[in-house]
Structure formats: structure tokens, C-alpha cells
Amino acid sequence: MTSSTAPAIATVLVQCHNVFRSYGRGASAITAVSGITCRIPAGARIAVTGRSGSGKTTLLHMLAGLDVPTSGTVSWPALTHMPRRRAEAVGVVFQGPSLMPALDVAENVALPLLVRGSTAGEARKRAAIALDQLGIAELAAKLPDDISEGQAQRAAVARVLAARPALILADEPTGRLDHDTAAQMLTVLLDTAETIGAAVVLTTHDPAVADMFATRWTMRDGQLDTGPGEWSR
């Protein structure tokens, strides 16, 4: 008598089906994303590479639910059924400045936790841990205008890690960092994601950054090349 075990099917956190995103109308319309179909399973480590203007940021924003497709569908099969709302289960590290100027660094990191119902003590504790992990604990009491762009970007990463999302979407998070600091930050990001069980999708121009991820996708002129594998369908 023989027995067999069916292969495990990865939980799908977010998926796109034939997604297009255009801006403008008529002859002046610009298509940023063109016919993308892909899936992000739980535990994924995906680097999305491509030139500026290839559609990476637009794709990331649609995966986060911050932008909606012109046609096609984006859905969150697993996140829809989580106890937390989708907005809480997805953490986004934006490419541009995203800290609130009136709050100090620690308050910026703690704010999403307070909004979601954490106590002030718990929010402060988790913010302090995340800032220490990113090597910027000494900046906790400083305002965003008093720190560098690179430090602000690390604070933005700390804010996402402190929230412990199921899916981390990071848009060029190393763009304002030197090589050594970038490597340190990515190590913390990936190690923390492993600890909390989060998937990570990151956009980058840097081949060295992409090499730290198990899977590499490439965007060209709004189209996504996921290479061979099941995640593209």
C-alpha cells in the first residue's frame, strides 16, 4: 500500500489579474501598468527591478490598495479574512518623505499602533525596539526636519516593522542610504519579516539589493516579467 502527500499550497496574500493602470485620457493618456497578472504568497521575498518610470511604484501602490486599476482586478484573498483590517495587515515603506513633521521620530513610529488601538505604553515600547533595530534609537526625540533623508527612511522602515504587518511593500527603501547602511537595514528588514511571518515585496534599482531576495521580477514599460514559476499565474 502506498501513500502520498499533496504539495502544500501557499496562502495568497494579494493577487492581480490582467491589471492595467492609465493616467489621463485620449491621446495624452499614459499607461503605467499594462496587463499584469501575479500573486504574492505568504512568506514571499520578491525584489522588483526596472528603470525609473517602468511602473514599479504604481504596481506597489495597487498591491497595497492605495491605487485602483483602470481595468483588471486586485484582490487580497488571505488578508480579507484576517482579524485585522487590510490596511493594518499591509505595511508600506514609501519612496518619498512620509514622516509627519510635527511629531518626533518615536511618535511617528508609534502613531500607527496608537491608531489601531495599542496602549501608549505598548506603542512606545515597540517603537523603541524598532528604532534600536535600525540603529537610530538616538534619534527618537528628534523632529523629521532635524534628521537626514537616510535617517528618515530608516525611521519609515521602523514604523512598518513596529506594526508587524503580514505583507511589507517597500518602494526603493535603500535609495537614500550608503551601501553599508543599506545592507544593515535590509538585513534587519528581512530578519524581522522572518520573525513576524511577513511577506516582503521590494522595488529597487540596485542589483546587490535584488540579490538578497529569493525571487526577482522585472518591470519594463509597465509590463511585469516574473520569470518561470507559479506566482505569475
N, CA, C and O of each residue as an XYZ file, in Angstrom:
932
protein
N       0.853     -1.185      0.000
C       0.000      0.000      0.000
C       0.886      1.231      0.000
O       1.854      1.285      0.759
N       0.593      2.193     -0.805
C       1.408      3.404     -0.872
C       0.559      4.595     -0.463
O      -0.669      4.575     -0.544
N       1.246      5.615     -0.028
C       0.549      6.843      0.352
C       1.302      8.011     -0.233
O       2.501      7.920     -0.497
N       0.612      9.092     -0.434
C       1.263     10.281     -0.963
C       0.729     11.502     -0.247
O      -0.400     11.511      0.243
N       1.542     12.514     -0.194
C       1.160     13.763      0.449
C       1.077     14.847     -0.603
O       2.038     15.073     -1.339
N      -0.050     15.515     -0.684
C      -0.207     16.586     -1.667
C       0.705     17.742     -1.315
O       0.883     18.039     -0.133
N       1.290     18.404     -2.305
C       2.147     19.540     -2.012
C       1.361     20.664     -1.367
O       0.197     20.900     -1.690
N       2.031     21.362     -0.435
C       1.375     22.469      0.253
C       1.113     23.611     -0.729
O       1.942     23.912     -1.588
N      -0.038     24.232     -0.587
C      -0.392     25.365     -1.424
C      -0.202     26.633     -0.610
O      -0.821     26.797      0.441
N       0.650     27.529     -1.090
C       0.936     28.748     -0.350
C      -0.304     29.629     -0.269
O      -1.047     29.759     -1.242
N      -0.519     30.224      0.879
C      -1.598     31.178      1.061
C      -1.317     32.417      0.228
O      -0.219     32.970      0.287
N      -2.286     32.850     -0.536
C      -2.109     34.027     -1.381
C      -2.572     35.262     -0.614
O      -3.735     35.357     -0.219
N      -1.655     36.206     -0.406
C      -1.983     37.430      0.306
C      -2.650     38.448     -0.618
O      -3.644     39.072     -0.246
N      -2.102     38.613     -1.823
C      -2.647     39.575     -2.776
C      -2.401     39.058     -4.179
O      -1.373     38.434     -4.442
N      -3.337     39.310     -5.083
C      -3.150     38.870     -6.456
C      -3.727     39.898     -7.426
O      -4.714     40.575     -7.139
N      -3.078     39.988     -8.580
C      -3.527     40.861     -9.664
C      -3.914     39.994    -10.857
O      -3.244     39.009    -11.169
N      -5.000     40.373    -11.514
C      -5.399     39.660    -12.722
C      -5.623     40.654    -13.848
O      -6.554     41.458    -13.816
N      -4.744     40.583    -14.852
C      -4.840     41.405    -16.061
C      -5.048     42.884    -15.719
O      -5.973     43.530    -16.212
N      -4.171     43.394    -14.868
C      -4.323     44.744    -14.343
C      -3.669     45.773    -15.264
O      -2.522     45.616    -15.683
N      -4.419     46.818    -15.565
C      -3.925     47.987    -16.296
C      -4.133     49.219    -15.413
O      -5.108     49.308    -14.667
N      -3.207     50.157    -15.512
C      -3.402     51.445    -14.833
C      -2.920     52.551    -15.761
O      -1.741     52.628    -16.107
N      -3.861     53.405    -16.156
C      -3.552     54.528    -17.044
C      -3.883     55.834    -16.352
O      -4.763     55.890    -15.494
N      -3.171     56.882    -16.730
C      -3.412     58.223    -16.212
C      -3.684     59.153    -17.391
O      -2.976     59.118    -18.397
N      -4.714     59.984    -17.258
C      -5.080     60.861    -18.352
C      -6.054     60.185    -19.298
O      -6.444     59.034    -19.099
N      -6.442     60.929    -20.343
C      -7.419     60.401    -21.293
C      -6.982     60.689    -22.730
O      -6.186     61.587    -23.004
N      -7.540     59.887    -23.624
C      -7.310     60.112    -25.041
C      -5.861     59.954    -25.444
O      -5.140     59.107    -24.918
N      -5.441     60.790    -26.395
C      -4.090     60.674    -26.940
C      -3.007     60.981    -25.914
O      -1.864     60.551    -26.070
N      -3.360     61.724    -24.863
C      -2.364     62.100    -23.851
C      -2.274     61.094    -22.710
O      -1.476     61.278    -21.791
N      -3.077     60.035    -22.752
C      -3.076     59.039    -21.674
C      -1.731     58.328    -21.590
O      -1.099     58.039    -22.606
N      -1.312     58.057    -20.370
C      -0.063     57.330    -20.116
C      -0.405     56.034    -19.389
O      -1.069     56.052    -18.353
N       0.046     54.921    -19.931
C      -0.196     53.621    -19.310
C       1.007     53.267    -18.444
O       2.102     53.023    -18.952
N       0.792     53.242    -17.139
C       1.881     52.951    -16.208
C       2.037     51.461    -15.962
O       3.151     50.978    -15.764
N       0.923     50.723    -15.972
C       0.927     49.276    -15.760
C       0.072     48.644    -16.840
O      -1.039     49.103    -17.106
N       0.587     47.589    -17.465
C      -0.072     47.038    -18.646
C      -0.224     45.520    -18.553
O       0.736     44.780    -18.769
N      -1.429     45.065    -18.231
C      -1.752     43.639    -18.305
C      -1.021     42.748    -17.334
O      -0.580     41.662    -17.709
N      -0.880     43.181    -16.087
C      -0.115     42.399    -15.115
C      -0.998     41.367    -14.423
O      -2.089     41.682    -13.948
N      -0.514     40.144    -14.374
C      -1.113     39.071    -13.598
C      -0.032     38.474    -12.704
O       0.998     38.010    -13.192
N      -0.269     38.486    -11.399
C       0.738     37.951    -10.478
C       0.083     37.624     -9.139
O      -1.045     38.035     -8.868
N       0.813     36.876     -8.304
C       0.345     36.527     -6.979
C       1.480     36.710     -5.988
O       2.639     36.431     -6.296
N       1.136     37.185     -4.781
C       2.107     37.306     -3.696
C       1.705     36.314     -2.607
O       0.735     36.551     -1.887
N       2.434     35.213     -2.480
C       2.087     34.240     -1.439
C       2.678     34.636     -0.088
O       3.609     35.437     -0.017
N       2.137     34.078      0.957
C       2.675     34.287      2.292
C       4.143     33.852      2.315
O       4.511     32.833      1.730
N       4.960     34.632      2.990
C       6.365     34.298      3.118
C       7.231     34.656      1.935
O       8.432     34.384      1.950
N       6.655     35.264      0.901
C       7.425     35.594     -0.309
C       8.524     36.609     -0.004
O       8.401     37.436      0.899
N       9.593     36.522     -0.777
C      10.688     37.501     -0.739
C      10.952     37.896     -2.183
O      11.696     37.217     -2.889
N      10.350     38.985     -2.620
C      10.365     39.353     -4.031
C      10.982     40.734     -4.211
O      10.549     41.696     -3.577
N      11.984     40.834     -5.064
C      12.549     42.115     -5.472
C      12.051     42.428     -6.879
O      12.170     41.601     -7.783
N      11.495     43.619     -7.063
C      11.007     44.053     -8.364
C      11.979     45.095     -8.904
O      12.120     46.173     -8.326
N      12.641     44.781     -9.996
C      13.629     45.685    -10.578
C      13.082     46.319    -11.855
O      12.078     45.875    -12.411
N      13.763     47.359    -12.298
C      13.337     48.049    -13.507
C      13.746     49.503    -13.454
O      13.997     50.049    -12.379
N      13.813     50.132    -14.616
C      14.209     51.530    -14.687
C      13.151     52.440    -14.076
O      12.005     52.035    -13.883
N      13.548     53.668    -13.775
C      12.583     54.680    -13.334
C      11.527     54.859    -14.418
O      11.841     54.932    -15.606
N      10.261     54.929    -13.985
C       9.178     55.083    -14.948
C       8.669     53.795    -15.533
O       7.797     53.820    -16.401
N       9.193     52.651    -15.080
C       8.760     51.369    -15.639
C       7.447     50.879    -15.039
O       6.853     49.932    -15.554
N       6.976     51.520    -13.941
C       5.699     51.140    -13.344
C       5.808     50.468    -11.992
O       4.802     50.009    -11.450
N       7.016     50.399    -11.431
C       7.210     49.682    -10.166
C       6.388     50.288     -9.027
O       5.705     49.573     -8.293
N       6.462     51.602     -8.889
C       5.753     52.258     -7.794
C       4.244     52.119     -7.962
O       3.534     51.875     -6.987
N       3.749     52.270     -9.183
C       2.316     52.114     -9.428
C       1.856     50.714     -9.052
O       0.806     50.551     -8.431
N       2.628     49.710     -9.421
C       2.277     48.331     -9.065
C       2.235     48.177     -7.549
O       1.290     47.599     -7.012
N       3.245     48.686     -6.858
C       3.300     48.550     -5.404
C       2.095     49.228     -4.749
O       1.509     48.686     -3.812
N       1.731     50.395     -5.236
C       0.580     51.106     -4.667
C      -0.717     50.342     -4.892
O      -1.600     50.367     -4.035
N      -0.848     49.667     -6.023
C      -2.050     48.868     -6.249
C      -2.052     47.617     -5.376
O      -3.109     47.203     -4.899
N      -0.884     47.009     -5.158
C      -0.811     45.866     -4.253
C      -1.210     46.260     -2.835
O      -1.764     45.453     -2.088
N      -0.922     47.512     -2.473
C      -1.266     47.999     -1.139
C      -2.713     48.460     -1.035
O      -3.216     48.681      0.066
N      -3.389     48.608     -2.178
C      -4.742     49.131     -2.163
C      -4.791     50.644     -2.103
O      -5.849     51.217     -1.845
N      -3.655     51.307     -2.339
C      -3.596     52.768     -2.322
C      -3.978     53.371     -3.667
O      -4.280     54.561     -3.753
N      -3.964     52.565     -4.703
C      -4.366     52.983     -6.041
C      -5.241     51.872     -6.617
O      -5.125     50.715     -6.212
N      -6.099     52.215     -7.543
C      -7.003     51.216     -8.115
C      -6.730     51.083     -9.610
O      -6.404     52.071    -10.268
N      -6.859     49.873    -10.153
C      -6.594     49.692    -11.581
C      -7.643     50.342    -12.460
O      -8.809     50.461    -12.082
N      -7.212     50.760    -13.637
C      -8.148     51.237    -14.649
C      -9.012     50.084    -15.139
O     -10.205     50.257    -15.387
N      -8.417     48.924    -15.277
C      -9.148     47.695    -15.591
C      -8.396     46.527    -14.992
O      -7.235     46.659    -14.607
N      -9.058     45.380    -14.914
C      -8.473     44.243    -14.224
C      -8.823     44.291    -12.743
O      -9.517     45.202    -12.292
N      -8.347     43.315    -11.993
C      -8.703     43.230    -10.575
C      -7.480     43.000     -9.696
O      -6.536     42.310    -10.079
N      -7.523     43.590     -8.519
C      -6.567     43.320     -7.455
C      -7.373     42.851     -6.255
O      -8.334     43.509     -5.857
N      -6.989     41.712     -5.672
C      -7.727     41.179     -4.528
C      -6.753     40.681     -3.474
O      -5.581     40.434     -3.759
N      -7.254     40.538     -2.249
C      -6.443     40.143     -1.102
C      -7.094     38.935     -0.437
O      -7.712     39.076      0.618
N      -6.968     37.750     -1.035
C      -7.709     36.572     -0.556
C      -7.507     36.259      0.918
O      -8.480     36.049      1.643
N      -6.252     36.226      1.375
C      -5.993     35.880      2.770
C      -6.245     37.064      3.688
O      -6.814     36.900      4.767
N      -5.829     38.253      3.274
C      -5.932     39.420      4.147
C      -7.382     39.776      4.448
O      -7.687     40.319      5.510
N      -8.279     39.468      3.504
C      -9.693     39.778      3.692
C     -10.266     39.049      4.897
O     -11.192     39.539      5.543
N      -9.714     37.872      5.202
C     -10.264     37.052      6.278
C      -9.449     37.147      7.562
O      -9.732     36.432      8.524
N      -8.445     38.016      7.594
C      -7.653     38.172      8.808
C      -8.423     38.989      9.842
O      -9.282     39.796      9.485
N      -8.114     38.781     11.122
C      -8.793     39.571     12.156
C      -8.546     41.070     11.979
O      -9.427     41.885     12.252
N      -7.333     41.433     11.516
C      -7.044     42.841     11.279
C      -7.609     43.283      9.938
O      -7.782     42.473      9.028
N      -7.895     44.572      9.825
C      -8.298     45.119      8.545
C      -7.133     45.061      7.575
O      -5.975     44.986      7.985
N      -7.448     45.097      6.278
C      -6.382     45.029      5.278
C      -5.368     46.146      5.469
O      -4.166     45.923      5.325
N      -5.838     47.337      5.791
C      -4.924     48.465      5.969
C      -3.921     48.212      7.088
O      -2.807     48.734      7.055
N      -4.311     47.418      8.073
C      -3.408     47.094      9.169
C      -2.481     45.940      8.811
O      -1.377     45.844      9.349
N      -2.911     45.074      7.918
C      -2.137     43.885      7.567
C      -1.087     44.161      6.502
O      -0.230     43.316      6.247
N      -1.142     45.345      5.869
C      -0.175     45.718      4.834
C       0.607     46.931      5.309
O       0.023     47.957      5.657
N       1.932     46.811      5.324
C       2.792     47.930      5.699
C       3.541     48.437      4.479
O       4.101     47.646      3.721
N       3.555     49.755      4.282
C       4.181     50.351      3.107
C       5.316     51.282      3.523
O       5.130     52.172      4.353
N       6.497     51.065      2.935
C       7.610     51.995      3.059
C       7.636     52.796      1.761
O       7.942     52.255      0.699
N       7.315     54.080      1.848
C       7.214     54.906      0.655
C       8.590     55.383      0.197
O       9.527     55.480      0.990
N       8.690     55.676     -1.085
C       9.950     56.143     -1.646
C      10.281     57.564     -1.186
O      11.439     57.876     -0.906
N       9.266     58.418     -1.110
C       9.480     59.802     -0.717
C       9.295     60.006      0.772
O       8.990     59.057      1.495
N       9.476     61.238      1.244
C       9.303     61.545      2.665
C       7.897     61.179      3.127
O       6.919     61.460      2.434
N       7.795     60.551      4.303
C       6.481     60.103      4.770
C       6.269     60.319      6.262
O       5.218     59.965      6.797
N       7.268     60.903      6.944
C       7.114     61.167      8.369
C       6.314     62.451      8.575
O       6.417     63.391      7.787
N       5.526     62.480      9.632
C       4.747     63.674      9.955
C       5.655     64.686     10.642
O       6.222     64.384     11.692
N       5.805     65.885     10.070
C       6.803     66.839     10.570
C       6.557     67.328     11.989
O       7.506     67.724     12.665
N       5.310     67.315     12.464
C       5.014     67.840     13.792
C       5.300     66.834     14.909
O       5.300     67.195     16.086
N       5.544     65.575     14.542
C       5.811     64.523     15.524
C       7.286     64.167     15.519
O       7.929     64.202     14.470
N       7.828     63.825     16.684
C       9.211     63.368     16.691
C       9.284     61.957     16.112
O       8.264     61.343     15.798
N      10.498     61.463     15.979
C      10.702     60.180     15.298
C       9.976     59.047     16.025
O       9.304     58.234     15.390
N      10.107     58.991     17.341
C       9.450     57.921     18.095
C       7.936     58.012     17.957
O       7.261     56.990     17.833
N       7.402     59.225     17.979
C       5.957     59.397     17.834
C       5.489     58.978     16.444
O       4.408     58.407     16.299
N       6.298     59.258     15.423
C       5.961     58.824     14.073
C       5.872     57.305     13.992
O       4.958     56.760     13.372
N       6.822     56.631     14.617
C       6.841     55.165     14.576
C       5.676     54.582     15.375
O       5.090     53.572     14.985
N       5.346     55.222     16.487
C       4.296     54.707     17.362
C       2.889     55.030     16.872
O       1.941     54.332     17.229
N       2.736     56.078     16.059
C       1.410     56.567     15.699
C       0.492     55.495     15.096
O      -0.651     55.376     15.537
N       0.949     54.701     14.093
C       0.037     53.689     13.535
C      -0.448     52.686     14.573
O      -1.570     52.189     14.476
N       0.385     52.385     15.564
C      -0.016     51.452     16.615
C      -1.113     52.061     17.483
O      -2.060     51.374     17.865
N      -0.983     53.352     17.793
C      -1.995     54.028     18.602
C      -3.329     54.095     17.851
O      -4.394     53.895     18.434
N      -3.250     54.378     16.552
C      -4.452     54.455     15.735
C      -5.183     53.116     15.735
O      -6.412     53.068     15.679
N      -4.410     52.026     15.799
C      -5.008     50.689     15.741
C      -5.422     50.159     17.105
O      -5.887     49.025     17.215
N      -5.257     50.974     18.148
C      -5.783     50.585     19.447
C      -4.766     50.121     20.470
O      -5.156     49.723     21.568
N      -3.474     50.155     20.157
C      -2.466     49.789     21.151
C      -2.441     50.825     22.267
O      -2.766     51.993     22.051
N      -2.055     50.392     23.452
C      -1.882     51.349     24.540
C      -0.661     52.215     24.263
O       0.209     51.834     23.480
N      -0.596     53.366     24.897
C       0.544     54.253     24.705
C       1.845     53.564     25.122
O       2.873     53.714     24.462
N       1.793     52.817     26.208
C       2.995     52.127     26.672
C       3.481     51.079     25.684
O       4.675     50.993     25.398
N       2.553     50.284     25.163
C       2.914     49.248     24.193
C       3.450     49.879     22.913
O       4.432     49.398     22.347
N       2.809     50.952     22.453
C       3.263     51.622     21.234
C       4.663     52.191     21.403
O       5.501     52.057     20.511
N       4.921     52.823     22.539
C       6.262     53.376     22.793
C       7.305     52.266     22.849
O       8.407     52.414     22.321
N       6.955     51.159     23.490
C       7.901     50.045     23.620
C       8.251     49.468     22.258
O       9.427     49.255     21.960
N       7.243     49.211     21.426
C       7.505     48.634     20.111
C       8.231     49.612     19.203
O       9.058     49.202     18.389
N       7.932     50.905     19.331
C       8.649     51.912     18.553
C      10.115     51.951     18.949
O      10.987     52.037     18.085
N      10.397     51.888     20.247
C      11.782     51.926     20.723
C      12.562     50.713     20.234
O      13.724     50.835     19.847
N      11.929     49.546     20.249
C      12.602     48.329     19.779
C      12.931     48.449     18.293
O      14.042     48.122     17.874
N      11.973     48.915     17.498
C      12.191     49.030     16.055
C      13.279     50.046     15.738
O      14.109     49.808     14.861
N      13.286     51.170     16.436
C      14.324     52.186     16.200
C      15.695     51.645     16.577
O      16.681     51.912     15.890
N      15.762     50.892     17.658
C      17.037     50.300     18.065
C      17.509     49.281     17.033
O      18.699     49.223     16.725
N      16.598     48.481     16.498
C      16.958     47.503     15.474
C      17.559     48.178     14.241
O      18.482     47.646     13.623
N      17.033     49.350     13.889
C      17.513     50.068     12.717
C      18.713     50.963     13.027
O      19.198     51.669     12.143
N      19.190     50.941     14.251
C      20.378     51.689     14.622
C      20.175     53.184     14.745
O      21.125     53.949     14.579
N      18.950     53.620     15.035
C      18.670     55.050     15.123
C      17.923     55.386     16.415
O      17.126     56.324     16.444
N      18.173     54.636     17.464
C      17.492     54.883     18.735
C      17.765     56.285     19.254
O      16.914     56.884     19.912
N      18.956     56.812     18.959
C      19.323     58.133     19.456
C      18.538     59.259     18.796
O      18.607     60.406     19.237
N      17.791     58.937     17.739
C      17.014     59.955     17.031
C      15.576     60.046     17.531
O      14.795     60.839     17.005
N      15.217     59.267     18.518
C      13.820     59.132     18.925
C      13.142     60.464     19.212
O      11.978     60.651     18.857
N      13.849     61.394     19.847
C      13.233     62.658     20.249
C      13.397     63.767     19.217
O      12.956     64.892     19.450
N      14.016     63.473     18.098
C      14.249     64.493     17.078
C      13.052     64.607     16.134
O      12.329     63.637     15.907
N      12.859     65.797     15.594
C      11.830     66.009     14.591
C      12.356     65.629     13.210
O      13.564     65.685     12.980
N      11.478     65.247     12.290
C      11.928     64.853     10.946
C      12.792     65.904     10.250
O      13.705     65.549      9.504
N      12.525     67.179     10.476
C      13.314     68.232      9.831
C      14.744     68.299     10.353
O      15.600     68.947      9.751
N      15.002     67.625     11.478
C      16.328     67.687     12.100
C      17.171     66.449     11.826
O      18.253     66.303     12.394
N      16.695     65.561     10.967
C      17.461     64.366     10.638
C      17.657     64.299      9.128
O      16.986     65.003      8.373
N      18.585     63.446      8.696
C      18.885     63.336      7.271
C      17.812     62.528      6.548
O      16.987     61.870      7.181
N      17.832     62.583      5.214
C      16.883     61.798      4.430
C      17.068     60.308      4.670
O      16.095     59.559      4.754
N      18.322     59.881      4.779
C      18.585     58.470      5.025
C      18.077     58.021      6.381
O      17.529     56.927      6.513
N      18.256     58.867      7.393
C      17.738     58.544      8.720
C      16.213     58.507      8.719
O      15.606     57.654      9.368
N      15.597     59.432      7.989
C      14.141     59.444      7.890
C      13.631     58.173      7.215
O      12.580     57.646      7.583
N      14.379     57.686      6.228
C      13.957     56.464      5.546
C      14.050     55.260      6.480
O      13.191     54.379      6.449
N      15.083     55.225      7.302
C      15.181     54.134      8.273
C      14.064     54.229      9.314
O      13.555     53.206      9.773
N      13.687     55.442      9.684
C      12.570     55.611     10.610
C      11.268     55.116      9.983
O      10.423     54.536     10.664
N      11.114     55.350      8.684
C       9.918     54.871      7.978
C       9.880     53.343      7.965
O       8.812     52.744      8.096
N      11.040     52.719      7.808
C      11.107     51.255      7.875
C      10.768     50.778      9.286
O      10.041     49.800      9.461
N      11.300     51.478     10.288
C      10.995     51.117     11.677
C       9.505     51.202     11.954
O       8.955     50.363     12.666
N       8.848     52.211     11.395
C       7.407     52.376     11.594
C       6.636     51.163     11.070
O       5.685     50.706     11.704
N       7.048     50.649      9.918
C       6.376     49.479      9.355
C       6.677     48.230     10.176
O       5.772     47.444     10.457
N       7.931     48.038     10.562
C       8.288     46.841     11.315
C       7.615     46.815     12.677
O       7.225     45.748     13.150
N       7.472     47.975     13.319
C       6.826     48.029     14.630
C       5.376     47.583     14.562
O       4.837     47.054     15.534
N       4.736     47.800     13.400
C       3.329     47.438     13.225
C       3.117     45.946     12.950
O       1.992     45.455     13.039
N       4.187     45.227     12.619
C       4.139     43.779     12.396
C       3.072     43.361     11.381
O       2.185     42.571     11.705
N       3.151     43.881     10.168
C       2.144     43.531      9.148
C       2.367     42.135      8.585
O       3.413     41.527      8.812
N       1.389     41.633      7.855
C       1.518     40.348      7.172
C       2.225     40.501      5.835
O       2.809     39.546      5.324
N       2.174     41.706      5.266
C       2.787     41.988      3.973
C       3.492     43.333      4.036
O       2.874     44.346      4.366
N       4.783     43.349      3.722
C       5.572     44.569      3.694
C       5.873     44.918      2.245
O       6.445     44.109      1.513
N       5.492     46.118      1.829
C       5.748     46.622      0.488
C       6.691     47.814      0.623
O       6.325     48.826      1.221
N       7.895     47.703      0.077
C       8.910     48.738      0.262
C       9.356     49.277     -1.091
O       9.841     48.528     -1.939
N       9.186     50.585     -1.286
C       9.484     51.232     -2.561
C      10.840     51.920     -2.501
O      10.965     53.000     -1.924
N      11.847     51.303     -3.090
C      13.212     51.849     -3.122
C      13.666     52.291     -1.729
O      14.088     53.436     -1.570
N      13.593     51.431     -0.725
C      13.904     51.873      0.642
C      15.382     52.167      0.877
O      15.732     52.797      1.874
N      16.256     51.719     -0.030
C      17.696     51.958      0.154
C      18.217     53.112     -0.701
O      19.417     53.383     -0.715
N      17.327     53.783     -1.405
C      17.765     54.796     -2.360
C      18.522     55.951     -1.739
O      19.321     56.585     -2.428
N      18.306     56.252     -0.466
C      18.968     57.373      0.197
C      20.029     56.916      1.194
O      20.487     57.702      2.024
N      20.418     55.644      1.110
C      21.363     55.086      2.066
C      22.671     54.697      1.387
O      22.681     54.317      0.216
N      23.770     54.794      2.124
C      25.029     54.290      1.596
C      25.004     52.764      1.626
O      24.117     52.159      2.228
N      25.981     52.154      0.974
C      25.968     50.696      0.783
C      25.895     49.943      2.105
O      25.067     49.045      2.254
N      26.748     50.293      3.068
C      26.796     49.555      4.328
C      25.503     49.715      5.126
O      24.980     48.748      5.679
N      24.995     50.950      5.178
C      23.752     51.192      5.909
C      22.584     50.479      5.246
O      21.710     49.937      5.924
N      22.572     50.482      3.912
C      21.516     49.790      3.176
C      21.530     48.294      3.489
O      20.483     47.692      3.725
N      22.715     47.705      3.488
C      22.829     46.276      3.773
C      22.356     45.961      5.187
O      21.672     44.963      5.412
N      22.725     46.820      6.142
C      22.292     46.625      7.524
C      20.775     46.734      7.648
O      20.136     45.917      8.311
N      20.210     47.747      7.006
C      18.764     47.952      7.084
C      18.011     46.776      6.466
O      17.018     46.311      7.027
N      18.479     46.292      5.311
C      17.804     45.180      4.652
C      17.897     43.901      5.472
O      16.953     43.111      5.505
N      19.022     43.696      6.127
C      19.170     42.527      6.990
C      18.147     42.563      8.120
O      17.509     41.556      8.427
N      17.999     43.741      8.738
C      17.001     43.896      9.799
C      15.594     43.675      9.250
O      14.775     42.990      9.863
N      15.329     44.264      8.087
C      14.003     44.124      7.471
C      13.663     42.659      7.218
O      12.579     42.195      7.570
N      14.596     41.939      6.604
C      14.328     40.542      6.262
C      14.290     39.651      7.497
O      13.469     38.737      7.574
N      15.167     39.905      8.462
C      15.154     39.108      9.688
C      13.863     39.321     10.469
O      13.281     38.370     10.991
N      13.418     40.574     10.548
C      12.177     40.865     11.269
C      10.979     40.265     10.545
O      10.068     39.726     11.174
N      10.988     40.362      9.212
C       9.909     39.753      8.435
C       9.840     38.254      8.691
O       8.753     37.683      8.780
N      10.996     37.624      8.808
C      11.028     36.188      9.104
C      10.425     35.911     10.477
O       9.676     34.951     10.658
N      10.761     36.763     11.439
C      10.279     36.573     12.806
C       8.763     36.729     12.911
O       8.097     35.959     13.603
N       8.227     37.733     12.216
C       6.790     38.006     12.328
C       5.978     37.286     11.251
O       4.750     37.376     11.234
N       6.663     36.569     10.351
C       5.976     35.805      9.316
C       5.416     36.645      8.187
O       4.399     36.286      7.594
N       6.071     37.767      7.880
C       5.577     38.661      6.841
C       6.217     38.360      5.491
O       7.377     37.957      5.415
N       5.449     38.559      4.435
C       5.999     38.551      3.080
C       6.586     39.931      2.791
O       6.153     40.929      3.366
N       7.575     39.980      1.896
C       8.210     41.248      1.545
C       8.289     41.375      0.026
O       8.791     40.483     -0.659
N       7.788     42.493     -0.486
C       7.968     42.856     -1.890
C       8.659     44.206     -1.908
O       8.163     45.169     -1.323
N       9.793     44.281     -2.570
C      10.624     45.488     -2.548
C      11.007     45.883     -3.958
O      11.395     45.028     -4.754
N      10.907     47.165     -4.284
C      11.374     47.649     -5.581
C      12.767     48.231     -5.419
O      13.085     48.814     -4.383
N      13.599     48.074     -6.441
C      14.970     48.554     -6.343
C      15.612     48.705     -7.721
O      15.258     48.011     -8.674
N      16.569     49.637     -7.796
C      17.426     49.751     -8.972
C      18.739     48.989     -8.769
O      19.491     48.770     -9.719
N      19.003     48.592     -7.538
C      20.316     48.091     -7.138
C      20.383     46.564     -7.260
O      19.662     45.864     -6.549
N      21.234     46.036     -8.146
C      21.354     44.575     -8.284
C      21.788     43.898     -6.981
O      21.371     42.775     -6.697
N      22.624     44.576     -6.190
C      23.075     43.987     -4.929
C      21.914     43.813     -3.955
O      21.872     42.842     -3.199
N      20.979     44.750     -3.976
C      19.786     44.635     -3.137
C      18.909     43.494     -3.645
O      18.440     42.675     -2.855
N      18.688     43.435     -4.936
C      17.856     42.377     -5.517
C      18.421     40.994     -5.214
O      17.666     40.037     -5.044
N      19.743     40.887     -5.147
C      20.372     39.593     -4.895
C      20.101     39.062     -3.495
O      20.339     37.885     -3.224
N      19.603     39.922     -2.596
C      19.293     39.476     -1.244
C      17.927     38.799     -1.164
O      17.541     38.292     -0.111
N      17.193     38.791     -2.290
C      15.842     38.247     -2.297
C      15.789     36.949     -3.088
O      16.515     36.766     -4.065
N      14.920     36.061     -2.649
C      14.831     34.744     -3.270
C      14.283     34.813     -4.682
O      14.629     33.981     -5.521
N      13.430     35.797     -4.957
C      12.758     35.894     -6.248
C      12.952     37.289     -6.810
O      12.855     38.279     -6.085
N      13.227     37.366     -8.112
C      13.380     38.668     -8.760
C      12.393     38.781     -9.918
O      12.353     37.926    -10.803
N      11.601     39.846     -9.896
C      10.731     40.195    -11.003
C      11.267     41.453    -11.671
O      11.947     42.260    -11.037
N      10.958     41.613    -12.949
C      11.446     42.769    -13.697
C      10.297     43.472    -14.392
O       9.447     42.831    -15.010
N      10.277     44.804    -14.288
C       9.274     45.590    -14.996
C       9.920     46.364    -16.132
O      10.977     46.975    -15.971
N       9.261     46.324    -17.287
C       9.704     47.078    -18.464
C       8.473     47.677    -19.126
O       7.566     46.959    -19.546
N       8.456     49.000    -19.214
C       7.348     49.693    -19.902
C       5.978     49.246    -19.400
O       5.058     49.034    -20.191
N       5.850     49.105    -18.092
C       4.567     48.768    -17.493
C       4.221     47.299    -17.470
O       3.192     46.916    -16.914
N       5.067     46.458    -18.068
C       4.804     45.026    -18.088
C       5.726     44.314    -17.110
O       6.874     44.716    -16.921
N       5.221     43.263    -16.495
C       5.946     42.542    -15.456
C       6.400     41.187    -15.956
O       5.596     40.399    -16.453
N       7.689     40.918    -15.826
C       8.261     39.617    -16.147
C       8.606     38.942    -14.833
O       9.556     39.334    -14.156
N       7.825     37.913    -14.470
C       8.070     37.194    -13.236
C       8.972     35.984    -13.433
O       9.345     35.321    -12.465
N       9.323     35.695    -14.680
C      10.126     34.526    -14.941
C       9.304     33.260    -14.766
O       8.086     33.336    -14.604
N       9.951     32.085    -14.796
C       9.215     30.838    -14.642
C       8.717     30.681    -13.212
O       9.355     31.168    -12.279
N       7.617     30.026    -13.036
C       7.111     29.765    -11.690
C       5.635     30.065    -11.584
O       5.052     30.744    -12.428
N       5.035     29.533    -10.508
C       3.591     29.592    -10.347
C       3.099     30.974     -9.937
O       1.913     31.259    -10.096
N       3.965     31.845     -9.415
C       3.460     33.105     -8.859
C       3.004     34.070     -9.929
O       2.378     35.086     -9.627
N       3.314     33.761    -11.187
C       2.899     34.673    -12.253
C       1.504     34.339    -12.757
O       0.975     35.037    -13.622
N       0.918     33.305    -12.240
C      -0.417     32.924    -12.716
C      -1.318     32.570    -11.532
O      -2.483     32.222    -11.725
